[in-house]
Amino acid sequence: MKPGSRRGAVLAVSLIVWALALFDLTLLPRVSSQYLGTLSPKRLVGATVAPGSTVVTSTDPTSPANLWILSSHDDATRIVGAQLPPPHSGRGVRRRIFTPRLRTTLGTVEGAPFDIEAWRGAGPALFALSSPRRSPLLRLTSLRTGHQLLESRVPVPPLRSDRRDFVVARWAGSRPDLFVLDRDVNRRHPQSRRPWKIRVYSGETGFKKLAFETSIKRSISKQLSRRDWWLDVGVRRSPKPSLVLVTRGTRTGTGQTEVHILSGRSGFHRFALHAGTELPERDGLTRRFVFQSDQHGGAVLMTEIRHGRLRLVPVPLP
């Protein structure tokens, strides 16, 4: 082969590898020094956590707690709130034990509880949802009084994708907004051409009006639909929250749990982070993930509930 032809072939191969790395999110380098490290595990003391409890985080810095544990007991919902230090601070690095700051029990809650956020004038509120696929009914209940603060039929179109996720975070205004993400997953439509859709319903309007709507690029959506993800929405540096995706399953480019972040500042059109982590496993019967917001990059927290104890392994993000 002539030298010019050899250089052309090398260049062509390089361009192909670069293109695959751009569009295939699992092609991250298998170099341990490029993985995001973990902090020392942290334990909740002073509270027993029932198996199957839901762990969520709040994005509002004024909330009395930023980590919440929700558990069902007969017709009641028990709630424990704790305050985690910022993951990039000295306290966040050193502290290994955290304790409850708030405990309450709510009576019968209609719908499935899925989040807690501060509601202006009422303090922390429990968000619960009924009929999520066709005609979502959202109810907010005050943790202080146990009274219902709001009931709203969210005008979201009927679901046509495989899955619909609901997350609460503040997009604009002084009240939290409702993020609705419609997506396909690998088990049913691995070659789906439908783009992922993100709709944000304004808390200022009682979740009746859209504050933002977009479709994720088809090329990115197709790659995302090839696998299942744990996802959340949270604030990193920009005031606009970003979409945080954590891999489910073991077949990743790094062979480890990976974190990919679609920037809210870009309207969810550009990635702000692709990274492997030191976490060797994805979720299971006892392990899940939550995202802790802060202005220095935030952190993904692996949560594990075993024998009535909650354990966290933080992964600070750059």
Number of C-alpha atoms within 10 A of each C-alpha: 6 7 8 9 10 11 12 12 12 12 12 12 12 12 12 12 12 13 11 13 14 13 14 17 18 21 16 19 15 13 9 13 11 14 19 17 16 19 18 15 16 20 18 17 14 10 13 13 21 18 16 13 18 18 23 20 24 24 24 22 11 12 17 16 23 21 22 23 21 22 20 18 10 8 11 13 16 16 21 21 23 19 18 18 17 18 25 19 10 10 12 17 18 13 16 16 13 15 15 17 12 14 14 13 17 19 13 12 20 15 16 14 21 16 23 32 27 24 20 12 7 13 15 22 24 23 22 19 21 16 12 19 17 14 15 18 17 23 22 25 24 20 21 13 13 17 13 14 14 14 15 15 16 19 15 19 10 11 14 13 19 15 12 16 14 18 19 24 26 23 24 17 11 12 19 23 24 23 24 19 19 20 23 26 19 17 11 12 16 15 14 18 13 19 21 20 18 20 18 25 24 22 23 16 13 17 23 15 15 18 19 14 13 14 17 20 15 14 12 18 20 24 17 24 24 18 18 17 18 15 21 25 25 30 26 24 15 14 14 18 24 26 19 24 21 23 23 17 16 14 12 17 16 22 19 22 23 27 22 19 21 21 21 23 15 12 17 20 15 15 15 17 13 15 21 28 23 18 18 12 17 19 17 10 10 13 16 17 21 23 27 28 25 20 12 17 18 22 23 25 21 21 21 20 21 15 9 12 16 23 20 23 20 26 24 23 19 13
